[in-house]
């Protein structure tokens, strides 16, 4: 209730936590919107550079989970930073899903990464190998 009027030093951190609350309640649109605000607020002060990087990683997760890959690509191009940031984040997210035995989500994330990365990119090769390994585990080439 009080958060919309709060303008103190902790605003970026509070917005990030609020975005995670929306995400956990499967309110993906609100989570993405709130995280965008957190990233914008964190960018205004050098003290929040680490928070901004963390929030950008969170944003990649939120948008990918919501199936908004094309929007995510456009957003990360607009925000600037490392042009491979989104691809690197997707690769890490896919690996996390693999460790959690969520194969279908890992495949979805890796396929999203293939849309974003150039065909001759090193990450693309690694992802293609991972997708092949996942297909083998699922018995699709047996």
Secondary structure, DSSP 8 states (H G I E B T S, - for coil): --GGG--STTHHHHHHHHHHHHHHTT-HHHHHHHHHHHHHHHTT-GGGHHHHHHHHHHHHHHHHHTT-HHHHHHHHHHH-S-TTHHHHHHHHHHHHHHHTT-HHHHHHHHHHHHHHS-TT-HHHHHHHHHHHHHHHHTTTT-
